[in-house]
């Protein structure tokens, strides 16, 4: 009977040790993932700042690298398209507000 209790005790100790080891592993992985996320955030921020710097040089006519100029030309096209769509959105809103105002006046 003693050997059965010894075996059960060893199994329980082993299971507890494995659980503690797994918990420690998970804590370490989560810590490293946290550091990784911080670096990813900083990387994205730095990449954005680099893009803004290069685009500013492009706007100032100081950019000479043809590959970068192509990217900036594309960015400018996209930015112009965004601005054009924003103008269209404003026009549609104004048109519908005007129509709503006319309908409201007709009800009076």
Secondary structure as GFF3:
##gff-version 3
##sequence-region A 1 108
A	DSSP	alpha_helix	2	59	.	.	.	ID=ss1
A	DSSP	alpha_helix	66	107	.	.	.	ID=ss2
###
